[in-house]
């Protein structure tokens, strides 16, 4: 037997089992859970982010202060440097939540961003005025000083965060079944620096009579999970299996997200503890590969930026496309008669319905057909005008108004009708989890050709991957690829 496959020492196992497991008591009244559920908590990630932001700005200020006598730049430019560095690091994901953050792992990224920042500003100022020219030696000193100060400050933040986590652990649910659950629970018990205290195991496919895989109480139903989250103030949920693999586990994602839990996915098959693995952008929980499942959902600054970008771009696009939309409206009116705008109920963020706007390309027989008939590319009732509008995606232009109203985003999972949402949620695991993010005019699935009469399972897979890995830069890439695809007439 090798050391990798050898079981844990009995002493370690005994410590893990003898830990007192949290007890899930029934509520005094049924209304207690309902009342608490009406006000879901949000993850407060502002503290760690603000600490890292302050560390980065302080590093820029100190680096500039050390070199101030040698820099002929005005203070305004130095203030611009203090803004550019955190913005660049935010785009590179250096403010995302992490289980095992390491300033040493972040050093190459921090150094590269500092180099780009200082060189770009120096070249711009040199082009503006020769009096602002700076030598390469000074710039090299600035980059080295800023990188060292930034990583040193971040290291102190991470040490303080671990110190706080040991003294103020937060409750966590472990989702899944099998040996990996017990290993994860053991790791969290033995390593308090993660700041997680397991209080229950969620096993949707297990019956209460079967029991749990370890010392934790087993939670099967949604009511059990909801009660445990409320009574124990659960702030984290660790998934040991991909939540989109089955409908029961996938349904937990919106439930836990609604109650303000931060979700993590751990994988026992990858050795994630090495520096090279983490340097590639991966996190780990005591050697288990880990990644946040809803990191992008709880970054208020990034979400606010996304909304602002949606409003600005949608307003500009509406003004620019006004002549084209006028021509489309007249074409629909003359070719297919009255009723230029087609209105249909769709499901948006968190399952909330809204009215989607499109140019009419086909006239359904009745409202029931409109709500339950699947749209196909070559419907015989579609006129030449409708075919051209759908092939060119010009029929989607009125949805820019939905974006301005806040019903939709420019980029996100495509919204679907309530009938099909209910049907697909039963048939395809993970489909319901698409509604964690605002729906969009275009998305990752659409730019990969998954639109119209294509695989729903593959669409849900792409949509959930987009949500789990969302960044503002990813939205820019999707919008760019969408703009290119419009010239290929690939609509449905």
N, C-alpha and C positions, 0 to 999 in steps of 0.2 A: 504494500500500500504506500503510495507516495504521500508526501506532506501536503500536497494540494487537495487530495481526496480524504485525508484523515479527518475524523470528527473533532470537534472542539473539545478541549479538556473538560473533565467533569466539573471542575470548580467553576469554570466560566459558564457552563450550562446551568449549573445550580444558581449562580448569581442571576442569570437571565430569567430563570423560572421563578425564583423567589421574590422577584420584584413585585410589589403590590400592583395588581391590575386595577384600573379605574372601573368603577361600577356604574352602569347605566341605569339609573332609577327612572321609573315611569313618572310622568309629570303629575302634579296634584290635580290638575284639571286639564281637559283636552284643549281648552282655550289658551292655556299657557304656551303651548307649542305654536299655536296659530298666531298668537299675539307677537311672540318673538320672531316668527318667520316673516311677519309683515315688514320688519325693519332690518333687512340683511346688512351685515357689516361690510365694509370695504377694507381691503388690505392697505394698511398704512405703511407704504414703502418710502415715505418722504424722509424719515430720519436717516437711514443709511445713505440714501441718494444725496441728501443735503450735506452730509458729512464728507462724502467723497467729492462732491462739487466744491465744497469749501477747501478741501485739501488740494485739489487741482488748481483752483484760482490762487491759493496761497503760494503754490509752487511756482506759478508763472510770475507772480509779483516778486517773490524772493529772487528768482533767476534774473529778472529784469533789474531789480535793485542792485544786485551784485555787479551787473555790467553797465549800470546807468551812466557812469562817467565816460564809458567808451562808446555809448550809443547816442548819436546826435538826433534821436527821434523824439518827437513831442510826447507828452503824457497821454494824449488821446490815442495814439497808436499803441502804446503799451496797454491801455485799457481794451483796445480791440483784440490784442493778443489774449487777454484774460477771458474774452468771450469766445474766441475761435477755438481754443484748446478744448474746453468742455464740450462745445458743440461737435467737434470732430470725434471726441471720445464717445459721445452719446451715439453717434452714427455707427461706431465700431462695437457698440454693445458693452462698453465698460461700466455702465451703470445698471446693467441687468442684475436681477437677483441671482445669487450663487450660493451653493452649499459649502464649497471649499474654495473661496477666493484666495488668490495668491498674487502678491505684488510682483514677485519674481517672474511668474508666468506672463504677466501683463507688460513687463519691461520692453520687449521688442516692439509691441504695438504703440506704447506710449512714446518710445524714442522715435519711431518712424513718423508719428503724427507731429511731434515737436519739430523734427527736421523739416517736414513739409511746411509747417506753419511759419517758422522763422525765415526760411528761404523765400517763401511766397511773399511775405510782408516786406522783406528786405529788397527783393527785386522790384516790387511795385513802387516802393518809396524811392529807389534809385532811379527808376524810369521817370518818376515825377520830378525829382530834383537831384542833381549830382551831389548836393551837400549832404544828402542822407545816405550816401554810399557807405557800406559796411564791409570790412574784410572777412574772408572766410574763417580766419582764426577766431575772430570774435563770435561769429555765428556758431562755430563748432563748440566754443565754450558755453554759449547760451543753451544749445541743445543738450549738451552733457549735464549742465547744471540743472536745467528744468527737468530732465528725465530722472536724475538722481533724487531731486527734491520731491517730485511727484510720486515716485515709487516709494520713497521713504515715508511720506505722509500717508499714502494709501496703506502701507504696512501697519502703521500705527492705528489707523481706522479699523482694519481687519482684526488686529489684536484686541482692541477695545470691544469690538462686536462679539468676538468669541468669549471674552471675559463676561460680558453682559448676558450672553446666551446661557452660560453655565449657571448663572444665578437666577435668571428669569426664563426658564424654558416655556415653550408654548406647546399646547396639545396638538397631537397629530393622529390621524387615522391611517392605517396601512390597508390598502385595497388589494385583494387578490387571495390566492390560496397556494399551498405547496411549501416546499422547503425554503424558497426565497423569502417568503414572508417572515419566517422565524429568524433567518439570517439578518434581515433588515432590522427587525425589532431588537435583536441582540446588539447590533451595531449602534443603534440609537441609545439603548440603555448604557452601553459601555463607554460611549464617547459623547459626553454631555456638551462638548463644544459645538455640536450642531444645534443645540437649543430646542430639541424636539422631545416631547414626552409622549410616548404611545399610550393611547387610551382606548383603542378598539381596533378590531380587524373587520373590514367590510368584505364579505364573501357573498355576492348576490346569488351564485349558483349553489350555495351550500345550505342545508337545512339546519335549524338550530340544534337538532338532535345529534348531528355529526360533530358539533363542537368546532373550536378554532384550532389553528395549527400551533398555538403557543399559549401563554398565560393570559392573553387578552380576551375580552368578551367578543363573541362573533355577532356581527350586525348583518342582517339579511335584507330586510325590507327598507323602502325609502323612508318609512316612518321611523324606524330604528335609527337610521343615519341622521335624519333631521333632528331627532331628540338628542342624540349624542353630540352633534355639532353645537346645539344651543346650550345644553347643560354643561358641557366641558369647555366651552369657548374655543372650539377647534379652529386653528389658524392654518394648518397644513394638512395635505392629503398626499401620501406617497403611493403611487400605483406601481405594482410589480408586473403588470401586463399592460400591453397597449390598450388604452380605453376604447379604441375603435374596433377591437377584435370581436366584441359581442355587444348586443343591444343593452343587456343589463348593466354592464360596466360603463358603456358609453353614456347611458342615461344619468350616471352619477356626476359627470363633468358639469353640466349646467346647474345641477342641484348644489354641488359644493361651491361652484363659482358664485352662485347667487348669494350664498351665505358668507362670502368673503374669504374663502379658503384659497391658499396658494397651492397649486398642484404641481407635483413632481413625478417623473417617470424614471424608475431605476431598472437597470438591466444587469442581470448576473452573468451574462455571457461575454462581457467585454472587460478587459483589465484597464480600467479608467484611471488608476492611481498614478500612472507614470506622468512625468513632466511633459513629455512629448505629446501625449494624448490630450492633456489639458491645454497645452499650448495651441492645439488645433481648434480650440474653442469649446471643448467639452468640459463638463463639470463631473464631480464624482461624490459619492457618499461612501466613505471608507472603502474605496476600491470598486464600488459598483458604479457603472456608468449612469449618470443622472442628467436630466434636462428638464427645464421648467416647461409645463404644458400651457400655462396661461400667463407667461411673463409679459407679453405685450398688452394684455387686457388691463393690467393694473399699473400702467405707467401714465399718470394723469397728464404730465407735460407732453408726452408723445401723442397721447390721444387728443389733447387739445390742439396740438399742431396739425394732426390729421384732419380735424374738423375745420380748422381755419383754412387749410389748403383746399379742402373740399368746397368751402364757400367761395373762395377767391377764384379757383379754376372753373367751378360751375357757373359763376356769374360771368366771367370772361367768355366761356364757351357759349353761353346763351346769347350774349351780344354778338359774338362772331358768327354764330350759326343762325341768327335770326333770318337772314335772307334765304338760306337753304331750307329752314323750317317753314317759311312762308310758301316756298315753291312746293314742298312736300304736302302741305296742308291743301293747297289748291289742287294738286294732282289727285289726292284722295277724294276731295269733294267732287271733282268732275268725273272721275272714273267710277267711284263706288257710291256716290250719293251722300246724303247728310250723315253726320256723325264722324267727324274727322278724328277726334281723340277717343281712344279706347281705354276704358277704366276697368280695372280688375283688382280684386282683393288679393294681396300677397302677405306672406308671413315674414316679419323682419326680426330685429334684435330681440332676444329673449322671448321669441314666440309671439310678439305683438303684431297684430294685423295692421295693414295700411293699404291705401289705394294707389296702385301703380298706374302711371300714365304712359301711353304709347300711341303712335300713329296707327290707325286701324288698317290692317292688311287683309282681314277676312271678317265677314259678318257671321257670327254664330247663330244657330237656329234659336236658342233660348239661353237664359242665364245658367241653367243646369249644365248645358253643353259647354258653356264658357268656363265653368268652374271645374269640370271633370274630364273634358276631352283633351288628350295629349296633342300638343302642336307638332305637326310634321312639316317637312320642308316642301313637299310637293302636293299640297292640298289642291284638288281640282277646282274648288270654289275660289281660289285666290286669283285675283286679276293680275294683269301684267304690272300694274303700278304697285300692288302689294308684293309681288315677287321681287321687284327691283328694290323696294324699301327694305325688305327683309334680308335680301342677299347683301346689301350694302350696309346693313345695320342702322340705316337712317331712321327706322321706326323707333329706335331707342332714344332719340334725341329729347323727347319730352321728359324723360326721366331725370334730366338735369334739374328740372323744377323739384322733383322728389328729393334730390340732393340738397338743394337750397333749403327746403322745408325741414330737413333732418330725418326724413324717412329712410334715406339710403346714404351710402358713401360712393365715391367714385370707384373704389376698389373694395371688393369683398365677395363673399359667396352670393351667387345669383339667387334672388328670392323666388319662391315657388308658391303655388296656390295651396290653401289649407287642406283640400282633399288629398293632394299629392304629398304634402308634408306628413300627414297622418299615415298614408300608405307606405311611403318610403321609410319612415321611422320604424315601422314594424318589420320591413323586409331587409333593410340595410343597416347593419351596426354602425354607429357613429354619425348617422345622418342628422339626428336631432342636435348633435353637438355643433353643427355648422352655425347655429343661431347664437353662439357666444359672441359673435362679431357683427357689427352692422352690415347688412347686405349691400351689394354694390352693383354698379352698371357692368363692370367687367371684373374678372378675377383670375386667379392662377389656373383654375380648371379651363376657363375659356381660351386663354392664350395658348394652352396645350391642345386645343382642338376639341375639348369636351363641351360641346354645346349642341342644342337641338336634340335629335334622337340618338343620344349616346349613353354610355354606361353610367347609371346613377351611382353605383358603388365607387367607381373611379372618380367621379366628381366629388363625392363626399370625402374621399381620401385626399384629393388635392386641396379641397377647402379647409379641412382640418389641419393639414400640413401648413397651409398659409397662416392660419390663426396661431398655431403653435410657434411659428418662426417669424411672426410679423415684425417688420421694421419699416420706418418711413421710406428708406431707400428701396425696399422691395416694392412698395407702391409705385415709386417712380419707374422702376424697371417694367412693371406690369403695364402701366399707362403707355410707356414708350412702345412696348411690343404690341399693345392694342392698336395704337396709332398706325403702326406699320401694317398690321393685319387688315386694316380697313381698305387698303388698296388691293387686297387679294379677293375681295367680295366673298368672304367665307361665312356669311351669315346663315342662319337656319330658316 
